[in-house]
Amino acid sequence: MVDRYLLPAEPVTSVAEWQGMGGGQALEIARRLGPDHTIEELAAAGLRGRGGAGFPTSKKWAGVRAATGSHHYAVCNAAEGEPSSFKDRALMRANPYQVVEGLAVAAWAIGAREAYFGIKARFRPEVERLTRAVEELQAAGLAGEIPITIVEGPDEYLFGEEKALLEVIEGKPPLPRLLAPYEHGLFATGSQMGWESVPREPGHGPARDVANPTLVNNVETLANVCHILVNGAEWFRRSGTGESPGHAVATVVGDVVRPGVAEVELGMRLSDLIAEVGGGPHPGRQVKAVFSGISNPVLTAAQLDTPLTYEAMAAAGTGLGAVGFAVYDDTACMVEVAFQYSRFLWIESCGQCPPCKLGTQEITHRLNEIAACRGTVEDVAVIGARLGNVTDGNRCYLPVEEQHVVRSLLRAFPEEFAAHLEGHCTTPRTDLIAPKIVELADGVVTYDENHRRKLPDWTYE
């Protein structure tokens, strides 16, 4: 395993411990470099966003810094809700100081007037650790003068979508707005292009229309910032690959011996990750399929040697995502998996875009019929048609996820769908569920069984 810097062997429980590890220097180094050179250092390091898209961090910072608007804001997205991912919660539990310090540097570099954490209210250990870290770093003068506020939000999947995250920080439901944060950020006046128009919070800008460009970075992205500034871009590039340098915090759950989360070097093979972090499949079983969250097409057993890099995963027809993997062995029915994943996305769709909400609903219902061996060829045809227009007018990525996951399963496992249409299933299992993680510790994972009771209007049976 790698020499860990993101996930220390023991949790960092005080600012003094963090300083003893070399922490607390990043903001001072950034001030010495200046905003432009700080961003250039991140560019030289090749840091890419760890939230899923892998966009170059330096380009995002530079874009927001250069954008016009009355005020700038910086936000850390700590509302982790991607199925099979637990890495942000692991980071906040292990060392929240590195995350707070990274946000402080980001806020200073882009010229922000305020900074925010958006985190789910049910993440109680993480909220408590973050709160203490913010207070201690501010008291020690290591977080700068820019105010940092922790905003607790709902458990909905879309809270983790960056445009919906801004809505929650403003006190509204997690309904994605139309424009990206760098175009129309926090507390901007004028139309939000959402569902409601509300007066701006006092003190957040003049009465005229302003954009307030806002930077949104993931927990893991910001955790890397202070290490890069302290150790240098060349140090960061010593691990990983040319296009995907550094480490990542990976999650492995599903049909494995020991579900876990660990810091790994980018570039290792997926098969090695499953063996080292998850303990491999159960004795006598073989890996059949692997999903990187719920956002990307499936990987089959023939693709297990794919390196964990953005470029290699793209070449394999999928994505690295948040480096959270759900593993399914040869006892899992891929039709049932398709239904469970589609149902998760249907339930979590907010309904602002009818093609998404109605499309995911139709696809889910048809997949349920096929999974129950009651489906027909017409059901497959309707699913295909719905997959073609489910993204029409989409405000967020959710319907694209529906396209990627369901379409890839239809293509990768046609024989299983054919068997169901003929009235039988060769691998019936009743324990399958979209792997939304409630807790992961000591090799044991707990999934959100309550999601089975969740309804499309976000209430529960």
LOSE-908348 format. One line per field, with one value per residue (C-alpha): residue number from 1; residue in three letters; x negated, y negated, z negated. Coordinates in Angstrom, 1 decimal, decimal comma, always signed. Layout:
N
num <- (NUM;...);
residuo <- (ala;...);
c1 <- (X;...);
c2 <- (Y;...);
c3 <- (Z;...);
This chain:
461
num <- (1;2;3;4;5;6;7;8;9;10;11;12;13;14;15;16;17;18;19;20;21;22;23;24;25;26;27;28;29;30;31;32;33;34;35;36;37;38;39;40;41;42;43;44;45;46;47;48;49;50;51;52;53;54;55;56;57;58;59;60;61;62;63;64;65;66;67;68;69;70;71;72;73;74;75;76;77;78;79;80;81;82;83;84;85;86;87;88;89;90;91;92;93;94;95;96;97;98;99;100;101;102;103;104;105;106;107;108;109;110;111;112;113;114;115;116;117;118;119;120;121;122;123;124;125;126;127;128;129;130;131;132;133;134;135;136;137;138;139;140;141;142;143;144;145;146;147;148;149;150;151;152;153;154;155;156;157;158;159;160;161;162;163;164;165;166;167;168;169;170;171;172;173;174;175;176;177;178;179;180;181;182;183;184;185;186;187;188;189;190;191;192;193;194;195;196;197;198;199;200;201;202;203;204;205;206;207;208;209;210;211;212;213;214;215;216;217;218;219;220;221;222;223;224;225;226;227;228;229;230;231;232;233;234;235;236;237;238;239;240;241;242;243;244;245;246;247;248;249;250;251;252;253;254;255;256;257;258;259;260;261;262;263;264;265;266;267;268;269;270;271;272;273;274;275;276;277;278;279;280;281;282;283;284;285;286;287;288;289;290;291;292;293;294;295;296;297;298;299;300;301;302;303;304;305;306;307;308;309;310;311;312;313;314;315;316;317;318;319;320;321;322;323;324;325;326;327;328;329;330;331;332;333;334;335;336;337;338;339;340;341;342;343;344;345;346;347;348;349;350;351;352;353;354;355;356;357;358;359;360;361;362;363;364;365;366;367;368;369;370;371;372;373;374;375;376;377;378;379;380;381;382;383;384;385;386;387;388;389;390;391;392;393;394;395;396;397;398;399;400;401;402;403;404;405;406;407;408;409;410;411;412;413;414;415;416;417;418;419;420;421;422;423;424;425;426;427;428;429;430;431;432;433;434;435;436;437;438;439;440;441;442;443;444;445;446;447;448;449;450;451;452;453;454;455;456;457;458;459;460;461);
residuo <- (met;val;asp;arg;tyr;leu;leu;pro;ala;glu;pro;val;thr;ser;val;ala;glu;trp;gln;gly;met;gly;gly;gly;gln;ala;leu;glu;ile;ala;arg;arg;leu;gly;pro;asp;his;thr;ile;glu;glu;leu;ala;ala;ala;gly;leu;arg;gly;arg;gly;gly;ala;gly;phe;pro;thr;ser;lys;lys;trp;ala;gly;val;arg;ala;ala;thr;gly;ser;his;his;tyr;ala;val;cys;asn;ala;ala;glu;gly;glu;pro;ser;ser;phe;lys;asp;arg;ala;leu;met;arg;ala;asn;pro;tyr;gln;val;val;glu;gly;leu;ala;val;ala;ala;trp;ala;ile;gly;ala;arg;glu;ala;tyr;phe;gly;ile;lys;ala;arg;phe;arg;pro;glu;val;glu;arg;leu;thr;arg;ala;val;glu;glu;leu;gln;ala;ala;gly;leu;ala;gly;glu;ile;pro;ile;thr;ile;val;glu;gly;pro;asp;glu;tyr;leu;phe;gly;glu;glu;lys;ala;leu;leu;glu;val;ile;glu;gly;lys;pro;pro;leu;pro;arg;leu;leu;ala;pro;tyr;glu;his;gly;leu;phe;ala;thr;gly;ser;gln;met;gly;trp;glu;ser;val;pro;arg;glu;pro;gly;his;gly;pro;ala;arg;asp;val;ala;asn;pro;thr;leu;val;asn;asn;val;glu;thr;leu;ala;asn;val;cys;his;ile;leu;val;asn;gly;ala;glu;trp;phe;arg;arg;ser;gly;thr;gly;glu;ser;pro;gly;his;ala;val;ala;thr;val;val;gly;asp;val;val;arg;pro;gly;val;ala;glu;val;glu;leu;gly;met;arg;leu;ser;asp;leu;ile;ala;glu;val;gly;gly;gly;pro;his;pro;gly;arg;gln;val;lys;ala;val;phe;ser;gly;ile;ser;asn;pro;val;leu;thr;ala;ala;gln;leu;asp;thr;pro;leu;thr;tyr;glu;ala;met;ala;ala;ala;gly;thr;gly;leu;gly;ala;val;gly;phe;ala;val;tyr;asp;asp;thr;ala;cys;met;val;glu;val;ala;phe;gln;tyr;ser;arg;phe;leu;trp;ile;glu;ser;cys;gly;gln;cys;pro;pro;cys;lys;leu;gly;thr;gln;glu;ile;thr;his;arg;leu;asn;glu;ile;ala;ala;cys;arg;gly;thr;val;glu;asp;val;ala;val;ile;gly;ala;arg;leu;gly;asn;val;thr;asp;gly;asn;arg;cys;tyr;leu;pro;val;glu;glu;gln;his;val;val;arg;ser;leu;leu;arg;ala;phe;pro;glu;glu;phe;ala;ala;his;leu;glu;gly;his;cys;thr;thr;pro;arg;thr;asp;leu;ile;ala;pro;lys;ile;val;glu;leu;ala;asp;gly;val;val;thr;tyr;asp;glu;asn;his;arg;arg;lys;leu;pro;asp;trp;thr;tyr;glu);
c1 <- (+0,0;-1,0;-2,5;+0,7;+1,0;+4,8;+5,9;+3,4;+3,1;+4,8;+7,3;+6,0;+7,9;+6,4;+4,8;+1,7;+1,5;+2,1;-0,7;-3,0;-2,4;-3,4;+0,1;+1,2;-1,3;+0,7;+2,4;-0,9;-2,6;+0,3;+0,0;-3,7;-3,2;-0,2;+3,1;+1,8;-1,2;+0,8;+3,1;+0,1;-1,3;+1,9;+1,7;-1,9;-0,8;+2,0;+4,6;+8,0;+11,3;+12,1;+15,8;+16,3;+15,8;+12,0;+11,9;+8,5;+8,7;+6,4;+8,7;+11,7;+10,0;+8,6;+12,0;+13,9;+11,1;+11,3;+15,1;+16,9;+19,4;+20,0;+18,7;+17,0;+17,7;+16,0;+17,9;+16,8;+19,2;+19,4;+22,8;+21,6;+24,5;+23,1;+23,9;+20,8;+18,8;+17,6;+14,4;+15,4;+16,8;+13,6;+11,5;+13,5;+13,3;+9,6;+8,4;+10,9;+8,1;+6,6;+10,1;+10,8;+7,3;+7,8;+11,1;+9,4;+6,7;+9,3;+11,4;+8,3;+7,0;+10,2;+10,9;+14,0;+15,8;+17,2;+16,7;+19,2;+19,3;+22,5;+22,9;+25,8;+27,3;+27,3;+23,5;+23,2;+19,6;+18,4;+20,3;+18,8;+15,3;+15,6;+17,0;+14,2;+11,6;+13,0;+13,1;+9,6;+7,9;+9,7;+8,6;+5,0;+5,1;+4,5;+7,8;+7,5;+10,0;+12,6;+15,7;+16,3;+19,9;+21,1;+24,6;+26,4;+28,8;+31,2;+30,4;+31,5;+29,1;+29,3;+28,0;+24,6;+25,2;+23,3;+26,2;+28,6;+26,0;+26,1;+29,8;+29,6;+27,0;+29,5;+32,1;+34,1;+34,7;+32,1;+33,5;+30,7;+30,8;+30,2;+26,8;+23,5;+22,0;+19,3;+22,1;+24,7;+23,4;+24,4;+26,8;+26,9;+29,7;+31,9;+33,5;+32,0;+33,9;+35,2;+38,7;+39,0;+37,7;+36,8;+35,1;+31,4;+30,0;+29,0;+25,4;+24,9;+24,5;+26,3;+29,8;+28,7;+28,3;+25,0;+23,5;+21,5;+19,2;+18,8;+16,2;+17,4;+14,9;+15,2;+13,9;+11,1;+10,0;+9,5;+7,8;+5,0;+4,4;+2,4;+0,2;-0,6;-1,5;-3,6;-5,4;-5,4;-4,0;-6,9;-6,3;-2,6;-3,5;-5,8;-2,7;+0,1;-0,3;-1,0;+2,7;+3,9;+1,3;+1,5;+3,5;+7,2;+9,4;+11,2;+14,3;+15,0;+18,3;+20,7;+19,9;+16,5;+15,0;+14,2;+15,8;+13,5;+12,1;+8,4;+6,0;+4,4;+2,2;+3,9;+2,8;+3,3;+5,5;+9,1;+8,6;+5,8;+8,0;+10,8;+8,3;+6,4;+9,2;+12,2;+10,5;+11,6;+14,8;+16,2;+14,6;+15,8;+17,3;+16,2;+16,6;+19,3;+19,7;+18,4;+19,9;+18,0;+20,9;+24,2;+22,9;+21,0;+21,5;+20,8;+17,4;+17,5;+15,1;+13,1;+12,2;+10,9;+7,3;+8,3;+6,0;+7,6;+7,0;+9,3;+7,9;+7,9;+11,4;+12,6;+10,9;+12,8;+16,1;+16,8;+15,5;+13,5;+16,1;+15,5;+13,4;+16,2;+16,9;+19,8;+18,8;+21,3;+20,3;+21,7;+24,8;+26,1;+28,9;+28,0;+31,6;+32,4;+29,3;+30,6;+34,0;+32,5;+30,2;+33,0;+35,4;+32,8;+32,4;+36,2;+36,9;+34,1;+35,0;+36,4;+39,1;+38,1;+37,4;+40,4;+38,4;+36,1;+38,8;+41,3;+38,5;+36,8;+40,3;+41,2;+37,8;+38,0;+41,5;+40,6;+37,4;+39,5;+41,7;+38,8;+37,0;+40,2;+40,2;+43,5;+41,8;+42,2;+40,2;+42,3;+40,9;+37,4;+38,4;+40,0;+36,9;+34,7;+37,0;+37,1;+33,3;+33,1;+35,0;+34,7;+32,0;+34,1;+33,8;+31,9;+30,6;+28,3;+26,5;+29,0;+30,8;+27,4;+26,6;+29,8;+28,7;+25,2;+26,1;+29,2;+28,0;+24,6;+26,3;+28,6;+25,6;+23,2;+25,7;+28,3;+28,6;+29,9;+32,5;+33,5;+33,8;+36,2;+38,3;+38,5;+39,8;+36,9;+33,9;+30,8;+29,4;+32,3;+31,2;+33,4;+30,9;+29,9;+30,2;+28,6;+25,5;+26,2;+23,9;+25,0;+21,9;+18,7;+16,2;+14,2;+15,0;+18,7;+21,0;+24,5;+26,7;+29,8;+32,6;+35,0;+34,6;+36,9;+39,7;+38,8;+41,4;+40,9;+42,0;+39,2;+41,6;+41,6;+44,3);
c2 <- (+0,0;-3,6;-6,1;-7,8;-11,5;-11,9;-9,1;-9,0;-5,8;-7,5;-10,3;-13,8;-15,2;-18,6;-21,5;-20,9;-17,3;-18,7;-21,2;-18,4;-16,7;-19,8;-21,2;-24,8;-26,2;-26,2;-29,6;-31,3;-29,6;-30,7;-34,3;-34,3;-32,9;-35,1;-34,0;-33,5;-31,5;-29,4;-28,4;-27,8;-25,4;-23,4;-23,4;-22,1;-19,4;-18,3;-18,0;-17,0;-17,3;-14,2;-14,7;-12,6;-14,7;-15,0;-18,6;-20,3;-22,1;-25,0;-25,8;-25,9;-28,2;-30,5;-30,7;-31,7;-34,2;-35,9;-35,9;-39,2;-39,8;-41,7;-39,0;-35,7;-32,7;-29,3;-26,2;-22,7;-20,0;-17,6;-16,2;-12,8;-10,8;-8,8;-5,1;-3,0;-6,1;-6,7;-8,5;-12,1;-10,9;-8,9;-12,0;-14,3;-11,7;-11,1;-14,7;-17,5;-20,1;-19,5;-20,0;-23,3;-24,5;-23,7;-25,6;-28,6;-28,6;-28,3;-31,1;-33,4;-32,5;-33,3;-36,5;-35,1;-37,1;-34,0;-30,3;-27,5;-23,8;-22,0;-18,8;-16,4;-16,9;-13,1;-13,0;-13,7;-12,6;-14,6;-17,7;-17,6;-17,1;-19,8;-22,3;-21,7;-22,0;-25,3;-26,7;-25,6;-26,7;-30,1;-30,5;-29,7;-32,2;-29,4;-29,8;-33,4;-36,2;-34,9;-33,6;-29,9;-28,6;-25,0;-24,5;-21,3;-20,0;-17,2;-13,6;-13,8;-12,6;-15,9;-17,9;-16,7;-18,3;-21,6;-23,8;-22,2;-22,6;-26,4;-26,3;-24,5;-27,0;-29,8;-28,0;-26,3;-22,7;-20,8;-21,6;-22,2;-25,7;-26,1;-28,0;-26,7;-28,2;-30,1;-31,7;-32,4;-31,7;-32,2;-35,1;-36,5;-38,9;-38,5;-35,3;-32,1;-30,2;-27,9;-27,6;-30,6;-34,2;-35,3;-38,5;-38,2;-37,7;-41,1;-41,9;-39,7;-42,2;-45,3;-45,4;-45,2;-41,9;-40,3;-36,9;-36,3;-33,6;-30,7;-28,0;-24,5;-21,8;-18,4;-17,4;-15,2;-17,9;-20,5;-18,0;-17,7;-21,4;-21,9;-18,9;-20,1;-23,6;-22,3;-19,5;-20,9;-20,0;-17,7;-15,7;-15,2;-14,0;-11,3;-9,0;-8,3;-8,8;-11,8;-12,6;-11,3;-12,1;-11,7;-9,5;-8,8;-7,6;-4,6;-2,7;+0,9;+2,5;+5,1;+8,8;+8,7;+10,3;+7,1;+3,8;+0,9;-2,5;-3,2;-5,7;-4,3;-5,4;-6,3;-3,9;-0,7;+2,0;+2,3;+6,0;+5,2;+2,6;+5,1;+7,6;+5,2;+2,9;+5,3;+8,6;+9,9;+11,8;+14,4;+17,9;+19,8;+16,7;+14,7;+10,9;+10,4;+6,6;+3,4;+0,0;-3,2;-4,8;-5,2;-7,7;-5,6;-2,5;+0,9;+2,7;+6,4;+9,2;+8,8;+5,2;+5,8;+5,0;+1,4;-1,0;-3,5;-6,6;-9,1;-8,3;-4,5;-4,4;-6,6;-4,3;-1,4;-3,2;-4,3;-6,8;-6,9;-8,8;-9,3;-6,1;-4,3;-0,8;+1,6;+5,2;+7,8;+11,5;+14,3;+14,8;+11,3;+10,8;+7,9;+7,3;+6,8;+4,5;+2,4;+2,1;+1,2;-1,5;-2,9;-3,0;-4,9;-7,6;-7,8;-8,3;-10,9;-12,8;-16,2;-16,5;-19,9;-18,3;-16,1;-14,0;-13,0;-12,3;-10,6;-8,8;-7,3;-6,3;-4,5;-2,8;-1,7;-0,3;+1,6;+3,0;+4,1;+6,1;+7,7;+8,5;+10,3;+12,3;+10,6;+8,4;+8,4;+7,3;+4,1;+3,3;+3,4;+1,2;-1,4;-1,4;-2,0;-4,9;-6,5;-6,3;-8,3;-11,3;-11,1;-13,8;-16,4;-19,7;-18,2;-20,6;-18,1;-14,9;-12,5;-11,4;-11,0;-8,5;-6,7;-6,5;-5,3;-2,6;-1,0;-1,2;+0,4;+3,3;+4,0;+4,2;+6,1;+8,7;+9,3;+13,0;+12,2;+9,9;+12,5;+15,2;+13,0;+12,3;+16,1;+16,3;+17,4;+16,0;+18,1;+16,0;+15,0;+12,9;+10,9;+8,9;+6,4;+2,7;-0,4;-0,7;-4,0;-3,8;-4,7;-3,4;-1,7;-0,6;+2,4;+4,3;+4,0;+1,9;+0,8;-0,3;-2,6;-0,1;-2,9;-3,9;-1,0;-3,0;-6,3;-7,7;-9,9;-13,0;-12,4;-11,3;-7,8;-5,1);
c3 <- (+0,0;+0,5;-2,0;-3,2;-3,5;-3,1;-5,4;-8,4;-10,4;-13,4;-13,3;-13,7;-16,7;-17,3;-15,4;-17,4;-16,0;-12,5;-12,9;-14,2;-10,9;-8,9;-8,7;-9,1;-6,6;-3,4;-3,7;-4,6;-1,6;+0,7;-0,5;+0,2;+3,7;+4,5;+6,0;+9,5;+8,6;+6,1;+8,9;+11,2;+8,5;+8,6;+12,4;+12,3;+9,9;+12,2;+9,5;+10,9;+9,1;+7,0;+7,0;+10,1;+13,2;+12,9;+14,1;+13,6;+10,3;+11,4;+14,4;+12,2;+9,7;+12,4;+14,1;+11,0;+10,0;+13,4;+13,6;+13,2;+10,5;+7,3;+4,9;+5,1;+2,9;+2,2;+1,3;+0,2;+1,3;-1,6;-0,9;+0,2;+1,6;+4,5;+4,0;+3,2;+2,0;-1,5;-0,9;-1,9;-5,2;-5,8;-5,1;-7,4;-10,2;-9,7;-9,2;-8,8;-9,3;-5,8;-4,3;-6,2;-5,4;-1,7;-1,6;-3,3;-0,6;+2,2;+0,8;+0,5;+4,0;+5,8;+3,8;+2,0;-0,7;-2,4;-2,4;-3,1;-3,8;-2,5;-4,4;-5,2;-8,6;-9,2;-9,0;-12,7;-13,3;-10,3;-11,2;-14,7;-13,4;-10,8;-13,3;-15,8;-13,0;-11,7;-15,3;-16,1;-12,9;-13,1;-16,7;-15,8;-12,9;-10,3;-8,4;-7,4;-7,8;-5,4;-7,4;-7,0;-7,7;-7,9;-6,4;-7,2;-4,6;-3,6;-2,8;+0,9;+3,5;+5,4;+2,4;+3,7;+7,2;+7,2;+8,4;+5,9;+3,2;+3,6;+3,3;+0,0;-1,3;-0,5;-2,5;+0,2;+1,3;+3,3;+6,8;+9,3;+10,8;+14,5;+14,5;+13,2;+10,0;+11,9;+14,0;+11,3;+7,8;+4,2;+3,2;+6,7;+7,5;+10,5;+11,7;+10,3;+13,0;+10,3;+8,9;+6,7;+6,4;+2,9;+1,6;+1,2;-2,3;-3,8;-3,2;-0,2;+2,6;+4,1;+5,6;+9,2;+11,0;+10,2;+10,9;+7,8;+9,3;+6,9;+6,7;+5,7;+4,9;+3,4;-0,1;+1,3;+3,9;+1,1;-1,1;+1,5;+1,7;-1,5;-0,8;+2,7;+1,4;-1,5;+0,5;+4,0;+7,4;+8,2;+5,0;+6,0;+9,5;+8,1;+7,8;+10,2;+13,9;+16,2;+16,7;+13,4;+10,8;+7,0;+4,7;+4,4;+1,5;+2,9;+1,6;+2,4;+1,4;+2,7;+3,1;+1,5;-1,6;-3,4;-2,3;-2,9;-2,1;-1,6;-0,1;+3,1;+5,8;+9,1;+11,8;+9,9;+11,6;+10,7;+9,9;+7,4;+5,8;+5,3;+3,8;+1,6;+0,3;+0,5;-0,1;+3,3;+4,1;+1,7;+1,9;+4,9;+6,6;+9,5;+10,2;+12,8;+12,9;+11,3;+11,1;+10,3;+8,4;+10,2;+12,8;+15,2;+17,5;+16,0;+16,2;+16,9;+15,7;+18,9;+17,9;+14,4;+15,4;+16,3;+14,5;+12,1;+14,1;+15,8;+19,2;+18,9;+17,5;+20,3;+22,8;+21,2;+22,0;+18,4;+15,9;+12,7;+10,9;+7,2;+7,1;+5,2;+6,6;+6,2;+7,0;+8,1;+8,3;+10,5;+8,2;+8,9;+11,5;+13,7;+14,6;+10,9;+10,6;+13,5;+11,8;+8,4;+9,9;+12,1;+9,2;+7,1;+9,8;+10,4;+6,7;+6,4;+9,5;+8,4;+11,1;+12,6;+16,0;+17,0;+19,5;+16,6;+13,9;+16,3;+18,2;+15,2;+13,9;+17,1;+17,4;+13,7;+14,1;+17,3;+15,7;+12,7;+15,0;+16,8;+13,5;+12,3;+15,5;+16,7;+19,3;+23,0;+26,0;+26,0;+22,6;+24,0;+26,9;+24,6;+22,4;+25,4;+26,6;+23,1;+22,8;+26,0;+24,6;+20,8;+20,9;+22,9;+21,1;+18,1;+15,5;+13,9;+14,7;+13,1;+16,4;+18,1;+15,3;+16,1;+19,7;+18,9;+16,4;+17,9;+21,5;+20,6;+18,7;+21,7;+23,9;+21,6;+20,4;+23,2;+22,4;+18,9;+20,2;+22,8;+20,1;+18,1;+21,2;+21,6;+18,1;+15,9;+14,0;+13,6;+10,7;+8,4;+5,4;+3,2;+1,3;+4,0;+3,4;+4,8;+2,5;+0,8;-2,3;-5,8;-7,6;-6,6;-9,4;-10,3;-7,1;-7,6;-5,3;-6,1;-3,3;-3,4;-3,6;-4,2;-0,6;+0,3;-1,4;+0,2;+2,7;+5,8;+3,9;+1,4;-1,4;-2,9;-3,0);
